[in-house]
Amino acid sequence: MTQAQIAQALVAFGGNVGDARATIASGIAAFCDGQDVRLLKRSSDYRTPPWGIEDQPPFINACILVETALPPRELLARGQMVERMFGRDRNRETRWGPRTLDIDLIDYGGETLAAPDLTLPHPRVLERAFVLVPLMEIGPDRRIAGVAVRDALARLDTGGIHRLPDRKS
């Protein structure tokens, strides 16, 4: 990567099927190869209540900060490829339903983009405590759509969100 092309991106991981913590850990490892995508920070894992469809198991959520030379759409495609590696089929699932692995591009270098395949920053991130709580851990002062993570989180209910102990290696 050349310095001129490097951007920082925030990426959210979640899942509630199978051993979601192991899947997220493996998904982050597959997403961050150290070459095209370099992991800078990783939040703890959090158990969060289901959102959208409430009659399903709780989710595990985590967020990462990465450095990459990949443009936003290529980074999104990489996330979707990793999702497929772990059994996700976006064409066959219920919206907001159970999933093995969900990877969302939350912010890419502060860019704004509104396209059918990608919206930056993520259009509902400032409404979702299950994303903002892990983001608060790795970047409380980071601004998304002009709002600091800590300020956005202060407006939301964080009930039912619990930080999980670190996993044993």
Backbone as a printed PyTorch tensor [residue, N CA C, xyz], in Angstrom:
tensor([[[  0.8440,  -1.1780,   0.0000],
         [  0.0000,   0.0000,   0.0000],
         [  0.8900,   1.2430,   0.0000]],

        [[  0.5230,   2.2050,  -0.7820],
         [  1.2400,   3.4680,  -0.7570],
         [  0.5330,   4.4070,   0.1990]],

        [[  1.2820,   5.2810,   0.8410],
         [  0.7020,   6.1850,   1.8270],
         [ -0.4540,   6.9950,   1.2700]],

        [[ -0.3710,   7.4440,   0.0290],
         [ -1.3920,   8.3180,  -0.5340],
         [ -2.7520,   7.6310,  -0.6420]],

        [[ -2.7790,   6.3210,  -0.7220],
         [ -4.0310,   5.6020,  -0.9490],
         [ -4.6240,   4.9830,   0.3160]],

        [[ -3.9720,   5.1150,   1.4310],
         [ -4.4190,   4.4190,   2.6370],
         [ -5.5690,   5.1720,   3.2970]],

        [[ -6.5930,   4.4090,   3.6820],
         [ -7.7330,   4.9630,   4.4180],
         [ -7.9790,   4.1080,   5.6520]],

        [[ -8.5800,   4.7190,   6.6510],
         [ -9.0390,   3.9680,   7.8190],
         [-10.5270,   3.7100,   7.6540]],

        [[-10.9470,   2.5170,   8.0440],
         [-12.3560,   2.1450,   7.9390],
         [-12.7980,   1.4700,   9.2320]],

        [[-14.0660,   1.6950,   9.5600],
         [-14.7050,   1.0190,  10.6880],
         [-15.6060,  -0.0680,  10.1250]],

        [[-15.4860,  -1.2620,  10.6810],
         [-16.2320,  -2.4090,  10.1750],
         [-16.8710,  -3.1210,  11.3670]],

        [[-18.1590,  -3.4540,  11.2290],
         [-18.8930,  -4.1500,  12.2820],
         [-19.0960,  -5.6140,  11.9040]],

        [[-18.9700,  -6.4770,  12.8980],
         [-19.1730,  -7.9180,  12.7400],
         [-20.2500,  -8.3540,  13.7200]],

        [[-21.1210,  -9.2620,  13.2800],
         [-22.1360,  -9.7940,  14.1650],
         [-22.6030, -11.1500,  13.6950]],

        [[-23.2420, -11.8740,  14.5940],
         [-23.8130, -13.1670,  14.2500],
         [-24.5090, -13.7710,  15.4420]],

        [[-25.4140, -14.7240,  15.1700],
         [-26.1180, -15.3980,  16.2660],
         [-26.4360, -16.8560,  15.9620]],

        [[-25.7360, -17.4470,  15.0100],
         [-25.9400, -18.8550,  14.6670],
         [-24.6290, -19.5960,  14.9430]],

        [[-24.7250, -20.7100,  15.6410],
         [-23.5250, -21.4910,  15.9510],
         [-22.6860, -20.7870,  17.0050]],

        [[-21.3890, -21.0450,  17.0060],
         [-20.4600, -20.3980,  17.9370],
         [-20.0920, -19.0330,  17.3450]],

        [[-20.9500, -18.0570,  17.5880],
         [-20.7890, -16.7420,  16.9560],
         [-19.4680, -16.0770,  17.3280]],

        [[-19.0080, -16.2640,  18.5550],
         [-17.7340, -15.6330,  18.9440],
         [-16.5710, -16.2070,  18.1340]],

        [[-16.5550, -17.5270,  17.9660],
         [-15.4970, -18.1500,  17.1780],
         [-15.5990, -17.7240,  15.7140]],

        [[-16.8220, -17.6460,  15.2040],
         [-17.0200, -17.2280,  13.8120],
         [-16.5410, -15.8030,  13.6060]],

        [[-16.8790, -14.9050,  14.5330],
         [-16.4360, -13.5090,  14.4090],
         [-14.9140, -13.4300,  14.4680]],

        [[-14.3050, -14.1420,  15.4020],
         [-12.8340, -14.1320,  15.4980],
         [-12.2050, -14.6310,  14.1980]],

        [[-12.7350, -15.7180,  13.6620],
         [-12.2050, -16.2560,  12.4030],
         [-12.5140, -15.3230,  11.2360]],

        [[-13.6930, -14.7060,  11.2600],
         [-14.0660, -13.7620,  10.2060],
         [-13.1630, -12.5460,  10.1860]],

        [[-12.8230, -12.0300,  11.3650],
         [-11.9070, -10.8810,  11.4360],
         [-10.5360, -11.2870,  10.9030]],

        [[-10.0840, -12.4760,  11.2710],
         [ -8.7820, -12.9560,  10.7760],
         [ -8.7880, -13.0960,   9.2570]],

        [[ -9.8920, -13.5830,   8.6950],
         [ -9.9800, -13.7380,   7.2330],
         [-10.0850, -12.3800,   6.5380]],

        [[-10.7750, -11.4440,   7.1550],
         [-10.9630, -10.1080,   6.5780],
         [ -9.6600,  -9.3080,   6.5970]],

        [[ -8.9210,  -9.4230,   7.6920],
         [ -7.6860,  -8.6470,   7.8850],
         [ -6.4820,  -9.5200,   7.5620]],

        [[ -6.0080,  -9.4180,   6.3350],
         [ -4.8880, -10.2610,   5.9030],
         [ -3.5260,  -9.6470,   6.2230]],

        [[ -3.5000,  -8.4140,   6.7400],
         [ -2.2350,  -7.7550,   7.0520],
         [ -1.5930,  -7.1040,   5.8470]],

        [[ -2.1270,  -7.3290,   4.6610],
         [ -1.5920,  -6.7410,   3.4340],
         [ -2.5830,  -5.7170,   2.8830]],

        [[ -3.6990,  -6.2100,   2.3320],
         [ -4.7200,  -5.3090,   1.7920],
         [ -5.5300,  -4.6500,   2.8960]],

        [[ -5.7000,  -5.3510,   3.9910],
         [ -6.4670,  -4.8460,   5.1270],
         [ -5.6700,  -5.1560,   6.3980]],

        [[ -5.3080,  -4.0930,   7.1160],
         [ -4.4990,  -4.2580,   8.3240],
         [ -5.3050,  -3.8510,   9.5460]],

        [[ -5.4250,  -4.7580,  10.4970],
         [ -6.1620,  -4.5080,  11.7300],
         [ -5.3980,  -3.5180,  12.6090]],

        [[ -6.0810,  -2.4320,  13.0050],
         [ -5.4880,  -1.4510,  13.9120],
         [ -6.0200,  -1.6090,  15.3330]],

        [[ -7.3440,  -1.8000,  15.4600],
         [ -7.9810,  -1.9660,  16.7700],
         [ -9.1550,  -2.9230,  16.6310]],

        [[ -9.4160,  -3.6600,  17.7160],
         [-10.5660,  -4.5770,  17.7680],
         [-11.2600,  -4.3800,  19.1050]],

        [[-12.5720,  -4.2710,  19.0640],
         [-13.3380,  -4.1740,  20.3050],
         [-13.4510,  -5.5450,  20.9500]],

        [[-13.9460,  -5.5290,  22.1570],
         [-14.3650,  -6.7640,  22.8130],
         [-15.5910,  -7.2930,  22.0880]],

        [[-15.9900,  -8.5140,  22.4270],
         [-17.2560,  -9.0610,  21.9500],
         [-18.3480,  -8.6240,  22.9180]],

        [[-19.5240,  -8.3630,  22.3650],
         [-20.6810,  -7.9550,  23.1700],
         [-21.8650,  -8.8480,  22.8400]],

        [[-22.5860,  -9.2760,  23.8780],
         [-23.8620,  -9.9690,  23.6760],
         [-24.9180,  -8.8810,  23.6060]],

        [[-25.7180,  -8.9060,  22.5390],
         [-26.7040,  -7.8560,  22.3130],
         [-28.0660,  -8.4560,  22.0010]],

        [[-29.1300,  -7.7630,  22.3960],
         [-30.4570,  -8.2660,  22.0670],
         [-30.6860,  -8.2230,  20.5600]],

        [[-31.4940,  -9.1370,  20.0270],
         [-31.7950,  -9.0930,  18.5950],
         [-32.4870,  -7.7770,  18.2340]],

        [[-32.2540,  -7.3380,  17.0300],
         [-32.8000,  -6.0670,  16.5360],
         [-33.6020,  -6.3770,  15.2880]],

        [[-34.7380,  -5.7360,  15.1380],
         [-35.5760,  -5.9960,  13.9690],
         [-36.5430,  -7.1230,  14.2650]],

        [[-36.0880,  -8.3450,  14.1290],
         [-36.8790,  -9.5260,  14.5070],
         [-36.3930,  -9.9430,  15.8890]],

        [[-37.2560,  -9.8010,  16.8910],
         [-36.8240, -10.0220,  18.2720],
         [-36.9030, -11.4710,  18.7240]],

        [[-37.6590, -12.3120,  18.0180],
         [-37.8230, -13.7040,  18.4030],
         [-36.7150, -14.5650,  17.7780]],

        [[-35.5000, -14.3740,  18.2850],
         [-34.3300, -15.1270,  17.8380],
         [-33.2640, -15.0030,  18.9200]],

        [[-32.2290, -15.8330,  18.8700],
         [-31.1840, -15.7690,  19.8990],
         [-30.4730, -14.4150,  19.8880]],

        [[-29.8600, -14.0630,  21.0310],
         [-29.0790, -12.8290,  21.0700],
         [-27.9190, -12.9030,  20.0770]],

        [[-27.4320, -11.7390,  19.7060],
         [-26.3030, -11.6310,  18.7880],
         [-25.0200, -11.4140,  19.5690]],

        [[-23.9370, -11.7170,  18.9210],
         [-22.6150, -11.3080,  19.3760],
         [-22.1620, -10.2540,  18.3680]],

        [[-21.6640,  -9.1220,  18.8620],
         [-21.2120,  -8.0410,  17.9960],
         [-19.8270,  -7.5750,  18.4090]],

        [[-19.0560,  -7.1430,  17.4300],
         [-17.7280,  -6.5660,  17.6510],
         [-17.4570,  -5.5990,  16.5050]],

        [[-16.5450,  -4.6710,  16.7250],
         [-16.1450,  -3.7330,  15.6700],
         [-14.6320,  -3.6720,  15.5810]],

        [[-14.1760,  -3.3510,  14.3880],
         [-12.7360,  -3.2100,  14.1690],
         [-12.4530,  -1.8960,  13.4410]],

        [[-11.2490,  -1.4080,  13.6450],
         [-10.7030,  -0.2880,  12.8840],
         [ -9.5800,  -0.8610,  12.0440]],

        [[ -9.6490,  -0.6310,  10.7380],
         [ -8.6370,  -1.1580,   9.8340],
         [ -8.0240,  -0.0420,   9.0110]],

        [[ -6.8840,  -0.3580,   8.4460],
         [ -6.2090,   0.5080,   7.4910],
         [ -6.1660,  -0.2750,   6.1800]],

        [[ -6.5410,   0.3860,   5.0800],
         [ -6.6140,  -0.3320,   3.8120],
         [ -6.3440,   0.5920,   2.6380]],

        [[ -5.8490,  -0.0050,   1.5660],
         [ -5.7210,   0.6960,   0.2920],
         [ -6.8610,   0.3030,  -0.6430]],

        [[ -7.6770,  -0.6610,  -0.2300],
         [ -8.8140,  -1.0600,  -1.0620],
         [ -9.8390,   0.0660,  -1.0940]],

        [[-10.4200,   0.3520,  -2.2540],
         [-11.5110,   1.3290,  -2.2900],
         [-12.7460,   0.7600,  -1.5830]],

        [[-13.7030,   1.6230,  -1.2210],
         [-14.8480,   1.1670,  -0.4260],
         [-15.5970,  -0.0340,  -0.9980]],

        [[-15.8860,  -0.0420,  -2.2870],
         [-16.6490,  -1.1680,  -2.8510],
         [-15.8580,  -2.4690,  -2.7880]],

        [[-14.5440,  -2.3980,  -2.9600],
         [-13.7170,  -3.6100,  -2.8550],
         [-13.6630,  -4.1020,  -1.4130]],

        [[-13.6460,  -3.1720,  -0.4560],
         [-13.6650,  -3.5620,   0.9470],
         [-15.0040,  -4.2110,   1.2920]],

        [[-16.0980,  -3.6570,   0.7830],
         [-17.4230,  -4.2530,   0.9690],
         [-17.4710,  -5.6520,   0.3490]],

        [[-16.9580,  -5.7940,  -0.8610],
         [-16.9430,  -7.1000,  -1.5320],
         [-16.1210,  -8.1060,  -0.7340]],

        [[-15.0380,  -7.6540,  -0.1440],
         [-14.2170,  -8.5400,   0.6870],
         [-15.0410,  -9.0270,   1.8870]],

        [[-15.7690,  -8.1190,   2.5180],
         [-16.6160,  -8.5060,   3.6380],
         [-17.6720,  -9.5220,   3.2310]],

        [[-18.2950,  -9.3050,   2.0870],
         [-19.3250, -10.2350,   1.6180],
         [-18.7360, -11.5920,   1.2550]],

        [[-17.5090, -11.6110,   0.7430],
         [-16.8330, -12.8740,   0.4500],
         [-16.5650, -13.6390,   1.7540]],

        [[-16.1330, -12.9190,   2.7870],
         [-15.8780, -13.5590,   4.0820],
         [-17.1920, -14.0800,   4.6650]],

        [[-18.2750, -13.3200,   4.5470],
         [-19.5810, -13.8060,   4.9980],
         [-19.9150, -15.1460,   4.3370]],

        [[-19.7280, -15.2240,   3.0260],
         [-20.0300, -16.4650,   2.2900],
         [-19.1440, -17.6170,   2.7670]],

        [[-17.8770, -17.3260,   3.0890],
         [-16.9700, -18.3590,   3.6040],
         [-17.5330, -19.0150,   4.8600]],

        [[-18.3190, -18.2550,   5.6220],
         [-18.8780, -18.7490,   6.8740],
         [-20.3610, -19.1120,   6.7430]],

        [[-20.8080, -19.3400,   5.5040],
         [-22.1250, -19.8970,   5.2750],
         [-23.2600, -18.9140,   5.0880]],

        [[-22.9690, -17.6320,   5.0060],
         [-24.0590, -16.6750,   4.8270],
         [-24.4800, -16.6220,   3.3670]],

        [[-25.7940, -16.6490,   3.1470],
         [-26.3710, -16.4970,   1.8110],
         [-27.3970, -15.3830,   1.8910]],

        [[-27.0000, -14.1840,   1.5380],
         [-27.8710, -13.0060,   1.6530],
         [-29.1540, -13.1610,   0.8340]],

        [[-29.1160, -13.9550,  -0.2290],
         [-30.3000, -14.1230,  -1.0810],
         [-31.3650, -15.0170,  -0.4590]],

        [[-31.0060, -15.8190,   0.5290],
         [-31.9440, -16.7930,   1.0910],
         [-32.3280, -16.4890,   2.5310]],

        [[-31.8440, -15.4050,   3.0970],
         [-32.1080, -15.1490,   4.5040],
         [-33.2310, -14.1390,   4.7000]],

        [[-33.7430, -14.1170,   5.9050],
         [-34.7550, -13.1500,   6.3110],
         [-34.0510, -11.8770,   6.7800]],

        [[-34.5350, -10.7270,   6.3060],
         [-33.9390,  -9.4620,   6.7260],
         [-34.0190,  -9.3530,   8.2430]],

        [[-32.9070,  -9.0020,   8.8680],
         [-32.7460,  -8.8630,  10.3130],
         [-32.9310, -10.1820,  11.0510]],

        [[-32.8900, -11.2860,  10.3290],
         [-33.0510, -12.5960,  10.9500],
         [-31.7230, -13.1870,  11.3770]],

        [[-31.7500, -14.4540,  11.8140],
         [-30.5310, -15.1330,  12.2480],
         [-29.4960, -15.2040,  11.1210]],

        [[-28.2320, -15.1640,  11.5130],
         [-27.1590, -15.2670,  10.5280],
         [-25.8770, -15.7470,  11.1860]],

        [[-25.0750, -16.4290,  10.3860],
         [-23.7880, -16.9080,  10.8930],
         [-22.8100, -15.7540,  11.0580]],

        [[-22.7960, -14.8490,  10.0700],
         [-21.8530, -13.7410,  10.1110],
         [-22.3910, -12.5890,   9.2670]],

        [[-22.4060, -11.4160,   9.8710],
         [-22.8150, -10.1940,   9.1930],
         [-21.6470,  -9.2250,   9.2960]],

        [[-21.2120,  -8.7040,   8.1550],
         [-20.1050,  -7.7470,   8.1370],
         [-20.6070,  -6.4910,   7.4510]],

        [[-20.5620,  -5.3740,   8.1710],
         [-21.0260,  -4.0950,   7.6260],
         [-19.9060,  -3.0760,   7.6220]],

        [[-19.7480,  -2.3970,   6.5060],
         [-18.8190,  -1.2730,   6.3970],
         [-19.5250,  -0.0600,   6.9900]],

        [[-19.0300,   0.4230,   8.1080],
         [-19.6770,   1.5060,   8.8510],
         [-19.1960,   2.8720,   8.3700]],

        [[-17.8960,   3.0180,   8.2240],
         [-17.3130,   4.2990,   7.8110],
         [-16.0220,   4.0100,   7.0540]],

        [[-15.7860,   4.7930,   6.0280],
         [-14.5640,   4.6330,   5.2270],
         [-13.9430,   6.0180,   5.0740]],

        [[-12.9760,   6.3150,   5.9190],
         [-12.2390,   7.5690,   5.8210],
         [-13.1090,   8.8160,   5.8570]],

        [[-14.2850,   8.7170,   6.4620],
         [-15.1810,   9.8640,   6.5220],
         [-15.8990,  10.1700,   5.2210]],

        [[-15.7560,   9.2880,   4.2260],
         [-16.3970,   9.5290,   2.9250],
         [-17.9090,   9.4260,   3.0280]],

        [[-18.5740,  10.1680,   2.1510],
         [-20.0210,  10.0850,   2.0040],
         [-20.2990,   9.5050,   0.6300]],

        [[-21.1470,   8.4800,   0.5930],
         [-21.4810,   7.8140,  -0.6550],
         [-22.9130,   7.3160,  -0.5640]],

        [[-23.7000,   7.5840,  -1.5820],
         [-25.0780,   7.0780,  -1.6340],
         [-25.2680,   6.4120,  -2.9810]],

        [[-25.1700,   5.0800,  -2.9910],
         [-25.3250,   4.2950,  -4.2110],
         [-26.2040,   3.1000,  -3.8780]],

        [[-26.8070,   2.4730,  -4.8850],
         [-27.6700,   1.3150,  -4.5990],
         [-26.9500,   0.1860,  -3.8570]],

        [[-25.6510,   0.0100,  -4.1080],
         [-24.9200,  -1.0980,  -3.4920],
         [-24.1580,  -0.7300,  -2.2220]],

        [[-24.0180,   0.5640,  -1.9270],
         [-23.2400,   0.9740,  -0.7620],
         [-23.5970,   2.3950,  -0.3580]],

        [[-23.8980,   2.5480,   0.9310],
         [-24.1360,   3.8720,   1.5080],
         [-23.1220,   4.0800,   2.6150]],

        [[-22.4190,   5.2060,   2.5580],
         [-21.4350,   5.5640,   3.5870],
         [-21.7260,   6.9660,   4.0910]],

        [[-21.6180,   7.1660,   5.4240],
         [-21.4720,   6.1000,   6.4020],
         [-22.7150,   5.2160,   6.4090]],

        [[-22.6240,   4.0780,   7.1140],
         [-23.7550,   3.1550,   7.1790],
         [-24.9990,   3.9370,   7.5840]],

        [[-26.0950,   3.7880,   6.8560],
         [-27.2450,   4.6790,   7.0440],
         [-27.9200,   4.6400,   8.4180]],

        [[-27.8170,   3.5600,   9.1620],
         [-28.5140,   3.4810,  10.4410],
         [-27.5770,   3.3190,  11.6400]],

        [[-26.2960,   3.5410,  11.4400],
         [-25.3430,   3.2900,  12.5210],
         [-25.6240,   4.1520,  13.7490]],

        [[-26.0500,   5.3820,  13.5680],
         [-26.2590,   6.2660,  14.7180],
         [-27.5160,   5.9080,  15.5150]],

        [[-28.2840,   4.9280,  15.0250],
         [-29.4900,   4.4510,  15.7140],
         [-29.2620,   3.1000,  16.3830]],

        [[-28.0870,   2.5290,  16.2340],
         [-27.8740,   1.1360,  16.6440],
         [-26.8410,   1.0190,  17.7590]],

        [[-27.3550,   0.8740,  18.9800],
         [-26.4640,   0.7340,  20.1300],
         [-25.5710,  -0.4900,  20.0060]],

        [[-26.0800,  -1.5550,  19.3490],
         [-25.2780,  -2.7790,  19.2400],
         [-24.0260,  -2.5760,  18.3920]],

        [[-23.9840,  -1.5210,  17.5940],
         [-22.7790,  -1.1640,  16.8520],
         [-22.0030,  -0.0780,  17.6040]],

        [[-22.7000,   0.8900,  18.1460],
         [-22.0280,   2.0140,  18.8050],
         [-21.3150,   1.6190,  20.0960]],

        [[-21.8390,   0.6400,  20.8390],
         [-21.1560,   0.2290,  22.0770],
         [-19.7630,  -0.3210,  21.7640]],

        [[-19.6090,  -1.2740,  20.8240],
         [-18.2380,  -1.6980,  20.5050],
         [-17.3970,  -0.5810,  19.8640]],

        [[-18.0230,   0.2850,  19.0710],
         [-17.2740,   1.4110,  18.4970],
         [-16.7720,   2.3510,  19.5840]],

        [[-17.5670,   2.5370,  20.6180],
         [-17.1780,   3.4010,  21.7340],
         [-15.8740,   2.9110,  22.3640]],

        [[-15.7140,   1.6020,  22.4070],
         [-14.5030,   1.0270,  22.9970],
         [-13.2580,   1.3490,  22.1790]],

        [[-13.3860,   1.3700,  20.8500],
         [-12.1880,   1.5620,  20.0150],
         [-12.0420,   2.9760,  19.4590]],

        [[-13.0800,   3.8080,  19.5750],
         [-12.9760,   5.1670,  19.0400],
         [-14.0810,   6.0880,  19.5220]],

        [[-14.1140,   6.4020,  20.8230],
         [-15.2080,   7.2030,  21.3630],
         [-15.3200,   8.6000,  20.7380]],

        [[-14.2090,   9.1540,  20.3230],
         [-14.2270,  10.5060,  19.7510],
         [-14.3060,  10.5060,  18.2310]],

        [[-14.2870,   9.3430,  17.6400],
         [-14.3770,   9.2380,  16.1850],
         [-15.7240,   9.7830,  15.7270]],

        [[-15.7110,  10.5450,  14.6470],
         [-16.9220,  11.1760,  14.1540],
         [-17.4690,  10.4060,  12.9500]],

        [[-18.7720,  10.1520,  13.0060],
         [-19.4830,   9.4990,  11.9030],
         [-20.6240,  10.4290,  11.5330]],

        [[-20.6640,  10.8380,  10.2900],
         [-21.6740,  11.7970,   9.8270],
         [-21.6710,  13.0450,  10.7060]],

        [[-20.4830,  13.4570,  11.1370],
         [-20.3410,  14.6700,  11.9290],
         [-20.6590,  14.5260,  13.4030]],

        [[-20.9810,  13.3120,  13.8640],
         [-21.3640,  13.0850,  15.2570],
         [-20.3400,  12.1600,  15.9100]],

        [[-19.8490,  12.5570,  17.0810],
         [-18.9160,  11.7000,  17.8160],
         [-19.6510,  10.4480,  18.2840]],

        [[-18.9560,   9.3070,  18.2310],
         [-19.5410,   8.0340,  18.6510],
         [-20.1260,   8.1600,  20.0550]],

        [[-19.3800,   8.7840,  20.9800],
         [-19.8560,   8.9000,  22.3680],
         [-21.1570,   9.6990,  22.4470]],

        [[-21.3030,  10.7390,  21.6310],
         [-22.5200,  11.5570,  21.6500],
         [-23.7030,  10.8000,  21.0610]],

        [[-23.4800,  10.0570,  19.9900],
         [-24.5540,   9.2590,  19.3950],
         [-25.0190,   8.1880,  20.3710]],

        [[-24.0710,   7.5290,  21.0360],
         [-24.4110,   6.4670,  21.9750],
         [-25.1680,   7.0150,  23.1800]],

        [[-24.8360,   8.2190,  23.6250],
         [-25.4960,   8.8080,  24.7960],
         [-27.0020,   8.9810,  24.5800]],

        [[-27.4390,   9.0250,  23.3340],
         [-28.8640,   9.2060,  23.0140],
         [-29.6410,   7.8890,  22.9760]],

        [[-28.9490,   6.7550,  23.0760],
         [-29.5920,   5.4520,  22.8690],
         [-29.6760,   4.6320,  24.1490]],

        [[-30.6140,   3.7040,  24.1600],
         [-30.7600,   2.7440,  25.2420],
         [-29.7570,   1.6120,  25.0180]],

        [[-28.9180,   1.3560,  25.9990],
         [-27.9340,   0.2810,  25.8870],
         [-28.3090,  -0.9220,  26.7480]],

        [[-29.5540,  -0.9460,  27.2140],
         [-30.0190,  -2.0650,  28.0350],
         [-29.8970,  -3.3800,  27.2810]],

        [[-29.4460,  -4.3980,  27.9900],
         [-29.3260,  -5.7240,  27.3880],
         [-28.0310,  -5.9590,  26.6390]],

        [[-27.1680,  -4.9450,  26.5520],
         [-25.8710,  -5.1090,  25.8680],
         [-24.8160,  -5.3650,  26.9420]],

        [[-24.1110,  -6.4900,  26.8190],
         [-23.1340,  -6.8840,  27.8270],
         [-21.8010,  -7.2300,  27.1820]],

        [[-20.7370,  -6.6270,  27.7080],
         [-19.3870,  -6.9670,  27.2620],
         [-19.0770,  -8.3660,  27.7580]],

        [[-18.5410,  -9.1870,  26.8800],
         [-18.1900, -10.5590,  27.2380],
         [-16.7170, -10.6170,  27.6470]],

        [[-16.3860, -11.5550,  28.5360],
         [-14.9750, -11.6790,  28.9120],
         [-14.1340, -12.0570,  27.6970]],

        [[-12.8610, -11.6800,  27.7440],
         [-11.9660, -12.0280,  26.6480],
         [-11.9510, -13.5390,  26.4700]],

        [[-11.8420, -13.9760,  25.2050],
         [-11.7840, -15.4120,  24.9050],
         [-10.4160, -15.9510,  25.2800]],

        [[-10.4280, -17.1880,  25.7150],
         [ -9.1560, -17.8790,  25.9960],
         [ -8.5050, -18.2270,  24.6620]],

        [[ -7.2110, -18.0600,  24.5660],
         [ -6.4940, -18.3690,  23.3110],
         [ -6.3690, -19.8370,  23.0940]]])
